[in-house]
Amino acid sequence: MRDGRDRAGEPAAVDHARIFAAAPSPYLVLTPDLVIVEANEAYLRATARTREELLGRELFAVFPANPDHPEGSGVPNLRASLLRARDTGLPDTMALQRYDIPDGTGGFVRRYWSPMNVPILDDHGRVVLLLHRPEDVTDFVQERRRSGDEQARGETFRRRMEEAEADLYARARELRGALEAQAVANRRLATLVDLAADLAGCESVAELTEVVVDRGLGALDADGGAVAVRDDDGDLLRLTLTDSLGGVARARFAELPLTGPLPSSVSAYAGHTVFLPDRAAALDFTAGMADVVASTGLEAWAALPLRVGERLLGSLTVGWRAPHPFTPREVEVLGAFAAQCAQTLDRIRVHREQRRTSETLQRSLLSDPPPVAGLDIAVRYHPAVEHEQVGGDWYDAFRAADGATTLVIGDVTGHDRAALVAMAQIRNTLRGVAYVLGEPPAAIFAGLERALRGLGVSTFASAVVGHVRVPPASGDPRAAHLTWCNAGHPPPVLVHPDGTARLLATDPDPLLGVGPLPRRDHELLLAPGATLLLYTDGLVERRDTLIDVGVERLREAAARLCHLPLEPFCDALLAELTAEPDDDVALLALRVG
C-alpha cells in the first residue's frame, strides 16, 4: 500500500482501533456513569497502570484524591468537567490541574495535567461515551518553576496547549467516526437477526424474494438488488428485481443464462463473490455491465452466491447509486445475509420436491370414476397453495358387486405424509369392504372400522359414502335412488333440476376412528338433471370465516352455476371458491342424465 491506497488503487480503510492504541497522547474512554471501558497505551504508560486494573472500574475508585493534600481540587474539578460534558453534549476543556495519582506502594505521586473531556454522541444526539484526554504536563510545570522566565513559560505553555487541543479534536473526530461506523454495523446486524425470523417463515421463493427485496436490502442501505434462482433444468437463472431498478431493468434482466458474464450469473454458476465498488470497476468487469448501469442507475455492485454445502442455488445481487467501498465488516454482514437466504431457499426447494412426490402419490390414489349409464360423474383434487405437505383428502367412485355405484368423499386429519399413508389405507380398505359386503353405507362404515382396528390403523377421518342405483326400484325410471351415510363430514349439496339447491343436512354420525357406534342411512330420489355435490372442507373453510358461511356460499354458487355441463360446473365452482385454498380440496359431482 502506498499513499493511503490499497493494491486496487482504492483508499485504504482506516483502522481506528490501531490509531487509538498507538496515539502518543493518553486517552481514556468512559461510560456516562464514569466507568472505564477503554484506555490506550499512552494512558497506561502515563498512569503506570494495566488495562486489567482499569477496565470495568469507576474512574475515581481507581484514582482517588490524595489524603495528604486535603486542599487539592483535582478530583472534584475533573468530576464536574466530565459531568458537564455528559450533560451538555459539548467538549469541556479544563484549566491546569494538580491531580496526584497512587504510586502502587500506598503513597501518591504529584502530577499536573491539562485535561479535556469530549462527549461521543449517537445518531439521536444522546451521549453514549466520554473521551477523556489528560495531557501530562508535570515536566513542563517543574521546568517553568526552575527557569523563572514567566513570559517564555506562558507562551510555551499556551502553544503546547493549543497543539494538544488541536490534536485531541482531530483524534476525537476520528474516534467518533469509528464509533458511528460500529453503531451502523450493529444496527445492520440487529436488523438481520430480525430478518432471519422472517426468512424462517417463508413458504415459497416468492415470499423469500419479498423479504429480501423489501427489508433486507434496506437494512444494507442499498438502492436495489435481485435474487436469482437456478431453474430446475440448471441452465437458466430466474431473477426477481426490486421495483427501484425500474421496469426496463426488471423486464430485461428477468432471466439470465446461468453461464453468462454478469455478476449474478458468475456468482450463481462459479460460486464467486463479486465486489464492484464504483462505475469504473463495474464497466471493467464485463461489457454487459454498461447496459446494467445505464438501465438501473446504480454503479456499485456486490453479487454473492447462494450456497448450501457444495450446492449452488442462485445468487444475491445488491446495488448502490454512488461509489461504495466495501469494508471488512460490511463484507461479513453481506455474507451472513446471503447465507441466511441460501438456507431458506434450500428449505423451500426441499419441501417443494417433497410435496411434488407426495402429491404425485396422492393423485395416483385418486382414480378416475367408472362410466355409468344414466349418470355423469366428475372429480377434482386441488392441493393447498401454502402447505408444504399434502393432506389426507380423497374421493372415490366404483361399482359395487351388486351393481350399485359407490361414491366416497373423505378427509383424514393432518397435513403430512402420515395423513397421506392413513388416507391410502382407509381408501383401499373401504373399497374392499364395500365390494365384499354389498351392504348399505352405514354397514360399510361399521365393517371399515372393524377392519381398521384389526389392521392397527389408528387415525380419525370424516367421510360420506353413497350408493346410487339407476333406475330405482319404483317410481320414475329415469330417476336415481341415493342412499348415504355421513360420518362427521360437511353435508352434501343437492341441486334440483329447477336450479334450487339445498344441503343434505342430517345429524352427522361420529368420525371414523371414534369407535364402533351405530350409524344411520338416509335415502332420497334424484330426479333427472339433479346434481349431487360431495366435497371436503377445504372448499368451504377459511381462516377468517365460519365454516357455515362457506357452506352457504357453496350452496348459492352451485345453484347459480348448475346450468353448466358437469365438467365446466366443477371448474367454475373451484375458480369462484378456491382462488388460493387454505387447505386441500377434493370434489366429486354426480348428475343424473
C-alpha positions as CSV (number, residue, x, y, z in Angstrom):
1,M,0.0,0.0,0.0
2,R,1.3,3.4,-1.0
3,D,-0.1,6.9,-0.3
4,G,-3.0,5.5,1.7
5,R,-4.3,3.3,-1.1
6,D,-4.6,-0.4,-1.3
7,R,-3.4,-2.6,-4.2
8,A,-6.6,-2.0,-6.2
9,G,-5.9,1.8,-6.1
10,E,-8.8,2.4,-3.7
11,P,-8.5,4.4,-0.4
12,A,-7.5,2.1,2.3
13,A,-9.9,1.6,5.2
14,V,-8.8,3.5,8.4
15,D,-8.1,1.1,11.3
16,H,-9.4,3.3,14.1
17,A,-8.7,0.9,16.8
18,R,-5.0,0.7,15.8
19,I,-4.8,4.5,15.7
20,F,-6.4,4.8,19.1
21,A,-4.0,2.3,20.6
22,A,-0.9,4.0,19.0
23,A,-1.8,7.7,19.7
24,P,1.0,9.4,21.6
25,S,-1.4,11.3,23.8
26,P,-3.2,9.5,26.6
27,Y,-6.9,8.7,26.0
28,L,-9.4,7.1,28.3
29,V,-13.0,6.1,27.3
30,L,-15.7,6.2,29.9
31,T,-19.4,5.4,30.1
32,P,-21.8,8.3,31.1
33,D,-21.5,6.8,34.6
34,L,-17.7,7.3,34.6
35,V,-16.9,3.6,34.3
36,I,-13.7,2.9,32.4
37,V,-14.3,0.9,29.2
38,E,-11.0,1.5,27.2
39,A,-7.6,3.1,27.6
40,N,-4.8,3.5,25.0
41,E,-1.1,2.6,25.6
42,A,-0.1,6.2,26.2
43,Y,-2.6,6.4,29.1
44,L,-1.4,3.2,30.6
45,R,2.2,4.5,30.5
46,A,1.3,7.8,31.9
47,T,-0.5,6.3,34.9
48,A,1.6,3.2,35.3
49,R,-1.5,1.0,35.2
50,T,-2.5,-2.1,33.2
51,R,-5.8,-2.5,31.3
52,E,-6.8,-5.2,33.8
53,E,-6.5,-2.7,36.6
54,L,-8.7,-0.1,34.8
55,L,-11.4,-1.7,32.7
56,G,-14.8,-2.0,34.3
57,R,-14.0,0.2,37.3
58,E,-15.3,3.7,38.2
59,L,-12.6,6.4,37.4
60,F,-12.4,7.8,40.9
61,A,-12.2,4.4,42.6
62,V,-9.0,3.8,40.6
63,F,-7.6,7.3,41.1
64,P,-8.9,8.7,44.4
65,A,-7.9,12.0,46.0
66,N,-4.6,12.3,47.8
67,P,-5.4,12.3,51.5
68,D,-2.1,14.1,52.2
69,H,-3.2,17.0,50.0
70,P,-6.6,18.0,51.6
71,E,-6.8,21.3,49.8
72,G,-6.4,19.6,46.4
73,S,-9.2,20.2,43.9
74,G,-8.3,17.8,41.1
75,V,-10.9,15.1,41.8
76,P,-13.9,17.4,42.2
77,N,-12.9,19.6,39.3
78,L,-12.4,16.6,37.0
79,R,-15.7,15.1,38.1
80,A,-17.5,18.4,37.4
81,S,-15.9,18.7,34.0
82,L,-16.9,15.2,33.0
83,L,-20.5,15.7,34.1
84,R,-20.7,19.0,32.2
85,A,-19.6,17.2,29.0
86,R,-22.0,14.4,29.6
87,D,-25.0,16.7,30.4
88,T,-24.4,19.4,27.8
89,G,-23.1,17.2,24.9
90,L,-20.2,19.7,24.4
91,P,-16.5,19.3,24.9
92,D,-15.1,20.7,28.2
93,T,-11.5,21.9,28.4
94,M,-10.1,22.3,31.9
95,A,-7.5,24.6,33.3
96,L,-4.2,23.2,34.6
97,Q,-4.9,20.8,37.4
98,R,-2.8,19.2,40.1
99,Y,-4.1,15.6,40.4
100,D,-1.8,13.3,42.3
101,I,-2.1,9.6,41.5
102,P,-1.3,6.5,43.6
103,D,2.2,5.1,43.2
104,G,1.3,1.5,43.9
105,T,3.0,1.4,47.3
106,G,0.3,3.3,49.3
107,G,1.7,6.7,48.6
108,F,0.9,9.3,45.9
109,V,3.0,11.0,43.2
110,R,2.5,14.7,42.5
111,R,1.3,15.2,38.9
112,Y,0.0,18.1,36.8
113,W,-2.4,17.6,34.0
114,S,-4.1,19.6,31.2
115,P,-7.4,17.7,30.8
116,M,-10.1,17.8,28.1
117,N,-13.3,15.9,28.0
118,V,-15.2,15.2,24.8
119,P,-18.7,13.6,24.7
120,I,-19.4,11.0,22.0
121,L,-23.0,11.2,20.7
122,D,-25.1,8.6,18.9
123,D,-27.3,9.3,15.9
124,H,-30.0,10.7,18.1
125,G,-27.8,13.2,19.9
126,R,-27.5,11.2,23.1
127,V,-24.2,10.9,24.9
128,V,-23.1,7.3,24.9
129,L,-19.4,7.6,25.8
130,L,-17.0,10.2,27.2
131,L,-13.4,10.6,25.8
132,H,-11.0,11.9,28.5
133,R,-7.6,13.3,27.4
134,P,-5.4,14.0,30.4
135,E,-2.2,15.5,28.9
136,D,0.6,15.1,31.5
137,V,2.3,18.5,31.9
138,T,4.2,17.7,35.1
139,D,7.6,18.1,33.5
140,F,6.6,21.4,31.9
141,V,5.3,22.8,35.3
142,Q,8.5,21.8,37.1
143,E,10.7,23.3,34.3
144,R,8.7,26.5,34.4
145,R,9.4,26.8,38.1
146,R,13.1,26.3,37.6
147,S,13.5,28.7,34.7
148,G,11.9,31.8,36.3
149,D,11.0,33.2,32.8
150,E,7.3,33.7,33.2
151,Q,6.7,35.2,29.8
152,A,8.6,32.5,28.0
153,R,6.9,29.9,30.1
154,G,3.5,31.3,29.5
155,E,3.9,31.5,25.7
156,T,5.4,28.0,25.5
157,F,2.6,26.6,27.7
158,R,-0.1,28.3,25.6
159,R,1.4,27.0,22.4
160,R,1.7,23.5,23.8
161,M,-1.9,23.6,25.0
162,E,-3.2,24.8,21.6
163,E,-1.3,22.0,19.8
164,A,-2.6,19.4,22.3
165,E,-6.2,20.6,21.9
166,A,-6.0,20.6,18.1
167,D,-4.6,17.1,18.2
168,L,-7.3,16.0,20.6
169,Y,-10.0,17.5,18.5
170,A,-8.7,15.6,15.4
171,R,-8.4,12.3,17.4
172,A,-11.9,12.8,18.9
173,R,-13.5,13.2,15.5
174,E,-11.6,10.1,14.2
175,L,-12.8,8.1,17.2
176,R,-16.3,9.3,16.9
177,G,-16.3,8.2,13.2
178,A,-15.2,4.8,14.3
179,L,-17.9,4.5,16.9
180,E,-20.5,5.7,14.5
181,A,-19.4,3.1,11.9
182,Q,-19.6,0.5,14.6
183,A,-23.1,1.7,15.6
184,V,-24.2,1.4,11.9
185,A,-22.8,-2.1,11.7
186,N,-24.5,-3.1,14.9
187,R,-27.9,-1.8,13.7
188,R,-27.5,-3.8,10.5
189,L,-26.7,-6.9,12.4
190,A,-29.7,-6.4,14.6
191,T,-31.9,-5.9,11.6
192,L,-30.5,-9.1,10.0
193,V,-31.4,-11.0,13.2
194,D,-35.0,-9.9,12.8
195,L,-34.9,-10.8,9.1
196,A,-33.7,-14.3,10.0
197,A,-37.1,-14.9,11.7
198,D,-39.0,-13.6,8.7
199,L,-37.0,-15.8,6.4
200,A,-37.7,-18.8,8.6
201,G,-41.4,-18.3,7.9
202,C,-41.1,-18.1,4.1
203,E,-43.0,-20.9,2.4
204,S,-42.1,-20.0,-1.2
205,V,-39.5,-18.5,-3.4
206,A,-41.8,-15.5,-3.9
207,E,-42.1,-14.9,-0.2
208,L,-38.3,-15.2,0.2
209,T,-37.7,-12.7,-2.5
210,E,-40.3,-10.3,-0.9
211,V,-38.4,-10.4,2.4
212,V,-35.1,-9.9,0.7
213,V,-36.0,-7.0,-1.6
214,D,-38.4,-5.2,0.8
215,R,-36.4,-5.4,4.0
216,G,-33.1,-7.0,3.5
217,L,-31.7,-4.5,1.0
218,G,-33.0,-1.6,3.1
219,A,-31.0,-3.0,6.1
220,L,-27.9,-2.9,3.9
221,D,-28.6,0.8,2.9
222,A,-28.7,-0.5,-0.7
223,D,-30.6,1.2,-3.6
224,G,-31.8,-2.0,-5.3
225,G,-31.0,-5.6,-6.0
226,A,-32.2,-9.0,-7.1
227,V,-32.5,-12.6,-6.1
228,A,-31.5,-15.1,-8.8
229,V,-32.6,-18.7,-8.6
230,R,-31.4,-21.5,-10.8
231,D,-34.2,-23.2,-12.6
232,D,-34.9,-27.0,-12.5
233,D,-33.0,-27.6,-15.7
234,G,-30.0,-25.8,-14.4
235,D,-29.1,-23.7,-17.4
236,L,-31.1,-20.6,-16.6
237,L,-31.3,-18.0,-13.8
238,R,-34.7,-16.5,-12.9
239,L,-34.4,-13.1,-11.2
240,T,-36.7,-11.1,-9.1
241,L,-35.6,-7.5,-9.1
242,T,-36.6,-4.6,-6.8
243,D,-39.0,-2.0,-8.1
244,S,-36.4,0.6,-7.6
245,L,-34.4,-0.7,-10.6
246,G,-37.2,0.3,-12.9
247,G,-39.5,-1.5,-15.3
248,V,-36.9,-1.6,-18.1
249,A,-34.4,-3.4,-16.0
250,R,-37.0,-5.8,-14.5
251,A,-38.1,-6.8,-18.0
252,R,-34.6,-7.0,-19.5
253,F,-32.9,-9.0,-16.7
254,A,-35.8,-11.2,-15.5
255,E,-33.9,-14.2,-16.9
256,L,-30.1,-14.7,-17.5
257,P,-28.1,-17.6,-18.8
258,L,-26.5,-19.4,-15.9
259,T,-23.0,-19.2,-17.5
260,G,-23.4,-15.6,-18.6
261,P,-20.8,-12.8,-17.8
262,L,-22.9,-10.6,-15.4
263,P,-22.1,-10.8,-11.7
264,S,-25.4,-12.6,-10.9
265,S,-24.5,-15.4,-13.2
266,V,-20.9,-15.5,-12.2
267,S,-21.8,-15.9,-8.5
268,A,-24.6,-18.5,-9.2
269,Y,-22.5,-20.6,-11.6
270,A,-18.9,-20.3,-10.4
271,G,-19.6,-19.6,-6.7
272,H,-17.5,-16.4,-6.8
273,T,-18.2,-13.3,-4.8
274,V,-18.1,-10.2,-6.9
275,F,-17.5,-6.7,-5.5
276,L,-17.6,-3.7,-7.8
277,P,-17.1,-0.5,-5.7
278,D,-17.7,2.1,-8.5
279,R,-18.7,2.7,-12.1
280,A,-15.2,2.1,-13.4
281,A,-14.9,-1.3,-11.7
282,A,-18.4,-2.2,-13.0
283,L,-17.6,-1.3,-16.6
284,D,-14.3,-3.1,-16.4
285,F,-15.9,-6.3,-15.2
286,T,-17.7,-7.1,-18.4
287,A,-19.1,-5.2,-21.4
288,G,-22.6,-6.1,-20.4
289,M,-22.4,-4.0,-17.2
290,A,-22.7,-0.9,-19.3
291,D,-26.3,-1.8,-20.0
292,V,-26.9,-2.7,-16.4
293,V,-25.6,0.6,-15.1
294,A,-27.4,2.6,-17.8
295,S,-30.8,0.9,-17.2
296,T,-30.7,0.8,-13.4
297,G,-28.8,4.0,-12.5
298,L,-26.7,2.0,-10.0
299,E,-22.9,2.0,-10.3
300,A,-21.6,0.0,-7.3
301,W,-22.5,-3.7,-7.0
302,A,-22.0,-6.8,-4.9
303,A,-23.0,-10.3,-6.0
304,L,-22.8,-13.3,-3.6
305,P,-23.5,-16.9,-4.3
306,L,-26.5,-18.6,-2.5
307,R,-24.7,-21.8,-1.5
308,V,-25.6,-24.7,0.8
309,G,-22.6,-27.0,1.2
310,E,-21.3,-27.6,-2.3
311,R,-24.6,-26.9,-4.0
312,L,-25.1,-23.5,-5.7
313,L,-28.8,-22.5,-5.6
314,G,-28.5,-19.0,-7.1
315,S,-27.2,-15.6,-6.2
316,L,-27.9,-12.4,-4.3
317,T,-27.1,-9.1,-6.0
318,V,-27.1,-5.8,-4.3
319,G,-26.5,-2.3,-5.8
320,W,-25.8,1.3,-4.8
321,R,-26.2,4.5,-6.7
322,A,-23.0,6.1,-5.5
323,P,-19.5,4.6,-5.2
324,H,-19.5,2.1,-2.3
325,P,-16.2,0.9,-0.7
326,F,-16.7,-2.4,0.9
327,T,-15.3,-2.6,4.5
328,P,-14.4,-5.9,6.0
329,R,-17.3,-5.6,8.4
330,E,-19.8,-5.0,5.6
331,V,-18.4,-7.9,3.7
332,E,-19.1,-10.1,6.8
333,V,-22.7,-8.7,7.0
334,L,-23.4,-9.3,3.3
335,G,-22.0,-12.9,3.6
336,A,-24.2,-13.6,6.7
337,F,-27.3,-12.3,4.9
338,A,-26.6,-14.4,1.8
339,A,-26.1,-17.5,4.0
340,Q,-29.5,-16.9,5.6
341,C,-31.1,-16.5,2.2
342,A,-29.4,-19.7,0.9
343,Q,-30.6,-21.8,3.8
344,T,-34.2,-20.6,3.4
345,L,-34.1,-21.2,-0.4
346,D,-32.8,-24.7,0.2
347,R,-35.5,-25.5,2.7
348,I,-38.2,-24.2,0.3
349,R,-36.8,-26.3,-2.6
350,V,-36.6,-29.5,-0.5
351,H,-40.1,-29.0,0.8
352,R,-41.3,-28.4,-2.8
353,E,-39.7,-31.6,-4.0
354,Q,-41.3,-33.5,-1.1
355,R,-44.6,-32.0,-1.9
356,R,-44.3,-33.0,-5.5
357,T,-43.5,-36.5,-4.6
358,S,-46.4,-36.7,-2.1
359,E,-48.8,-35.1,-4.5
360,T,-47.9,-37.5,-7.2
361,L,-48.5,-40.4,-4.9
362,Q,-51.8,-38.9,-3.7
363,R,-53.0,-38.3,-7.3
364,S,-52.1,-41.9,-8.1
365,L,-54.6,-43.0,-5.5
366,L,-57.4,-40.8,-6.9
367,S,-58.6,-42.9,-9.8
368,D,-61.0,-41.8,-12.5
369,P,-64.6,-42.7,-11.9
370,P,-66.1,-45.5,-13.9
371,P,-68.6,-44.8,-16.8
372,V,-72.2,-45.5,-15.6
373,A,-75.2,-45.4,-17.8
374,G,-77.6,-42.6,-16.8
375,L,-75.1,-40.9,-14.6
376,D,-72.4,-38.3,-15.2
377,I,-69.5,-38.2,-12.7
378,A,-66.7,-35.5,-12.4
379,V,-63.9,-35.3,-9.9
380,R,-61.3,-32.7,-8.9
381,Y,-58.4,-32.5,-6.5
382,H,-56.6,-29.2,-5.7
383,P,-53.7,-29.0,-3.2
384,A,-53.4,-26.1,-0.9
385,V,-51.2,-23.3,-2.1
386,E,-49.5,-22.7,1.2
387,H,-49.0,-26.1,2.8
388,E,-45.6,-27.7,2.3
389,Q,-47.1,-31.1,2.7
390,V,-50.2,-32.7,1.2
391,G,-53.2,-33.7,3.3
392,G,-55.5,-36.7,3.6
393,D,-58.3,-35.6,1.3
394,W,-59.7,-38.2,-1.2
395,Y,-62.6,-39.0,-3.4
396,D,-63.6,-42.4,-4.9
397,A,-66.2,-43.8,-7.2
398,F,-66.5,-47.5,-8.1
399,R,-69.1,-50.2,-9.0
400,A,-70.0,-52.5,-6.1
401,A,-70.6,-56.2,-6.5
402,D,-74.4,-55.7,-6.6
403,G,-74.1,-53.1,-9.4
404,A,-74.6,-50.0,-7.3
405,T,-72.3,-47.1,-8.0
406,T,-70.5,-46.2,-4.7
407,L,-69.4,-42.6,-4.1
408,V,-66.9,-41.7,-1.4
409,I,-65.5,-38.4,-0.2
410,G,-63.2,-38.3,2.8
411,D,-60.7,-36.3,4.8
412,V,-58.1,-37.8,7.2
413,T,-56.8,-35.4,9.9
414,G,-53.4,-33.9,9.4
415,H,-51.3,-32.4,6.5
416,D,-48.3,-34.6,6.3
417,R,-47.1,-37.9,4.9
418,A,-48.6,-39.8,7.9
419,A,-52.0,-38.4,6.8
420,L,-51.3,-39.5,3.2
421,V,-50.5,-43.0,4.3
422,A,-53.6,-43.2,6.6
423,M,-55.7,-42.0,3.7
424,A,-54.4,-44.7,1.4
425,Q,-55.1,-47.4,4.0
426,I,-58.6,-46.2,4.7
427,R,-59.4,-45.7,1.0
428,N,-58.2,-49.1,-0.1
429,T,-59.8,-50.9,2.9
430,L,-63.1,-49.1,2.4
431,R,-63.1,-50.2,-1.3
432,G,-62.6,-53.8,-0.3
433,V,-65.1,-53.8,2.5
434,A,-67.8,-52.1,0.3
435,Y,-67.2,-54.6,-2.6
436,V,-67.3,-57.7,-0.4
437,L,-70.2,-56.8,1.9
438,G,-72.5,-55.4,-0.7
439,E,-74.3,-53.6,2.2
440,P,-75.7,-50.1,2.6
441,P,-73.3,-47.3,3.6
442,A,-73.8,-47.4,7.4
443,A,-72.9,-51.2,7.4
444,I,-69.9,-50.4,5.2
445,F,-68.6,-47.9,7.8
446,A,-69.1,-50.5,10.6
447,G,-67.1,-53.1,8.6
448,L,-64.5,-50.5,7.8
449,E,-63.9,-49.6,11.5
450,R,-63.6,-53.3,12.4
451,A,-61.0,-53.8,9.7
452,L,-59.0,-50.8,10.6
453,R,-58.9,-51.8,14.3
454,G,-57.7,-55.3,13.3
455,L,-55.1,-53.8,11.0
456,G,-53.8,-51.4,13.7
457,V,-54.7,-48.3,11.8
458,S,-55.3,-45.6,14.4
459,T,-56.5,-42.3,13.0
460,F,-59.5,-40.1,12.7
461,A,-61.3,-39.3,9.4
462,S,-64.6,-37.8,8.2
463,A,-66.3,-39.3,5.2
464,V,-69.6,-39.6,3.2
465,V,-70.4,-42.9,1.5
466,G,-73.3,-43.0,-1.0
467,H,-74.9,-45.8,-3.1
468,V,-76.6,-44.7,-6.3
469,R,-78.9,-47.1,-8.3
470,V,-80.3,-46.3,-11.7
471,P,-83.2,-46.9,-12.3
472,P,-84.8,-47.0,-8.8
473,A,-86.8,-50.0,-7.7
474,S,-90.0,-48.0,-8.2
475,G,-91.1,-44.6,-9.4
476,D,-89.7,-42.6,-12.3
477,P,-87.5,-45.0,-14.4
478,R,-85.2,-42.1,-15.2
479,A,-84.6,-41.1,-11.6
480,A,-81.8,-42.5,-9.4
481,H,-82.0,-43.8,-5.9
482,L,-79.5,-42.4,-3.4
483,T,-78.6,-44.0,0.0
484,W,-75.9,-42.3,2.0
485,C,-74.3,-42.1,5.5
486,N,-72.4,-39.2,6.8
487,A,-69.5,-39.8,9.3
488,G,-68.8,-36.3,10.7
489,H,-68.3,-34.7,7.2
490,P,-69.7,-31.4,5.7
491,P,-73.2,-32.1,4.3
492,P,-73.6,-32.8,0.6
493,V,-75.3,-30.3,-1.7
494,L,-78.2,-31.3,-3.9
495,V,-79.1,-29.0,-6.8
496,H,-82.6,-29.8,-8.2
497,P,-83.3,-29.6,-11.9
498,D,-85.1,-26.2,-11.4
499,G,-81.9,-24.7,-10.0
500,T,-82.8,-24.6,-6.4
501,A,-80.2,-26.0,-4.1
502,R,-80.3,-27.4,-0.6
503,L,-78.0,-29.1,1.9
504,L,-78.5,-32.8,2.7
505,A,-78.1,-31.8,6.3
506,T,-78.6,-34.6,8.8
507,D,-77.5,-35.2,12.4
508,P,-74.0,-36.4,11.4
509,D,-72.7,-39.7,12.8
510,P,-69.3,-39.7,14.6
511,L,-66.0,-39.5,12.9
512,L,-64.4,-42.7,11.8
513,G,-61.9,-43.9,14.4
514,V,-64.1,-42.8,17.4
515,G,-65.3,-46.3,17.9
516,P,-67.9,-48.9,16.8
517,L,-71.0,-46.8,17.2
518,P,-74.4,-47.2,15.4
519,R,-74.7,-45.2,12.2
520,R,-77.8,-44.3,10.1
521,D,-78.5,-44.5,6.4
522,H,-80.6,-41.8,4.6
523,E,-82.4,-42.1,1.3
524,L,-83.9,-39.9,-1.4
525,L,-84.6,-39.9,-5.2
526,L,-82.5,-37.9,-7.6
527,A,-84.7,-36.5,-10.4
528,P,-83.3,-36.3,-14.0
529,G,-81.0,-33.3,-14.2
530,A,-80.3,-33.2,-10.5
531,T,-76.7,-32.6,-9.3
532,L,-75.2,-34.1,-6.2
533,L,-72.0,-32.5,-4.8
534,L,-69.7,-34.1,-2.4
535,Y,-66.6,-32.1,-1.2
536,T,-64.0,-31.7,1.6
537,D,-63.8,-28.8,4.0
538,G,-61.0,-27.1,2.0
539,L,-63.7,-25.9,-0.4
540,V,-65.7,-24.0,2.2
541,E,-63.4,-23.3,5.2
542,R,-61.3,-20.1,5.6
543,R,-59.2,-18.8,8.4
544,D,-61.3,-15.7,8.9
545,T,-64.8,-17.1,8.2
546,L,-67.1,-19.6,9.9
547,I,-67.5,-22.9,8.0
548,D,-71.3,-22.4,7.9
549,V,-70.7,-19.2,5.9
550,G,-68.6,-21.1,3.5
551,V,-71.1,-23.9,3.1
552,E,-73.8,-21.3,2.3
553,R,-71.6,-19.7,-0.3
554,L,-71.1,-23.1,-1.9
555,R,-74.9,-23.7,-2.0
556,E,-75.5,-20.4,-3.6
557,A,-72.7,-20.8,-6.2
558,A,-73.9,-24.4,-7.0
559,A,-77.4,-23.1,-7.7
560,R,-76.2,-20.3,-9.8
561,L,-73.8,-22.4,-11.9
562,C,-75.9,-25.6,-12.3
563,H,-76.9,-24.7,-15.9
564,L,-73.3,-25.5,-16.9
565,P,-72.2,-29.0,-18.1
566,L,-70.8,-31.0,-15.2
567,E,-67.1,-30.6,-16.0
568,P,-67.3,-26.8,-16.5
569,F,-69.6,-26.7,-13.5
570,C,-66.8,-28.1,-11.3
571,D,-64.2,-25.8,-12.8
572,A,-66.4,-22.7,-12.2
573,L,-67.0,-23.7,-8.6
574,L,-63.3,-24.1,-7.8
575,A,-62.5,-20.9,-9.6
576,E,-65.0,-18.9,-7.5
577,L,-64.4,-20.5,-4.1
578,T,-60.8,-21.5,-4.1
579,A,-58.6,-18.9,-5.8
580,E,-55.9,-19.8,-3.2
581,P,-57.3,-22.5,-1.0
582,D,-56.0,-22.7,2.6
583,D,-56.5,-26.4,2.6
584,D,-56.5,-29.3,0.1
585,V,-59.8,-29.7,-1.8
586,A,-61.4,-32.9,-3.1
587,L,-64.6,-32.6,-5.1
588,L,-67.0,-35.2,-6.5
589,A,-70.0,-34.2,-8.5
590,L,-72.7,-36.5,-9.9
591,R,-75.5,-35.5,-12.3
592,V,-78.5,-37.7,-13.3
593,G,-78.8,-38.0,-17.0
